[in-house]
Amino acid sequence: MKNEPLSLPSKLINTEEIIKITPINQGRHYQTLNILELNNSQKYVLKAKSVEQPGSLYDEAARLKWIEGRLPAPRFVDYQVDNGYEHLIMTFVEGCSADQYEPEEGQKSLGYLLGEGLRTVHSIGIEDCCFNDFAPDKLINMVKRNIQERSDEVMEIINRSFPNHTPEQLLDFLEKNKASADQLVFTHGDYGSANIMINHGEITAFIDLGEAGVSDPYYDIYYLVKSLTYYNNRAEEVENFKKGYGIQTLDENKLKFHQIIDTLLL
């Protein structure tokens, strides 16, 4: 989709007010991101995707509205489905994504900032949070459904990633190591370094919040460690992350729980 012409929501944007459009070349391949600069000096981010592609930007819109005032994030402006495309307009946040961050003298390390940031995310109260699509029990149920409906694919992956394990053994591990209800927190849902904005050495916003909601802390911790070690070659920042988050060690069973989930969700 990123090579297709820009889709503008006809009822939300007066194209005559736009003086500059700047593509943002990151995010999911089936979505487009553009910075819109208007003649009143305002800047917005327009995210668009075909309604035929997975997921819905409505989920992100709903979460942005709930998060406002609780967490630094782009502010929801408007949402519309128009001509086969979903459009989400958010306020623009200055800064660079964390995967581009290089601290200057006196500034905090990348890992420490990400740890502090995640501690902030996990401290939000969840009493009135209705977003729980990725709670531990629901994640396990998704895996069970894949085992039943896509057994050949699942077995191929198990033989490659978890040799000498059966689906039943992996499900048993998940059930024994899932977080209890009192351990659940508000989670980002995709806490990779590309989804945190930093400006002048401080986090200014958390972005791509379409999967945010109630889950266990290691749902975020697992993906951040994976982001640092697998995607960004910044494994040395894991120690700094632990210091910023406020833990001395990582729970290997909880990491394995989410590794199994991540792998078997295909």
Secondary structure, 3 states (H helix, E strand, C coil): CCCCCCCCCCCCCCHHHEEEEEECCCCCCCEEEEEEEECCCCEEEEEEEECCCCCCHHHHHHHHHHHCCCCCCCCEEEEEEECCEEEEEEECCCCEEHHHCCCCCCCCCHHHHHHHHHHHHHCCCCCCCCCCCCCHHHHHHHHHHHHHHCHHHHHHHHHHHCCCCCHHHHHHHHHHHCCCHHHCEEECCCCCHHHEEEECCEEEEECCCCCCEEECHHHHHHHHHHHHHHHCCCCCHHHHHHHHHCCCCCCHHHHHHHHHHHHHCC
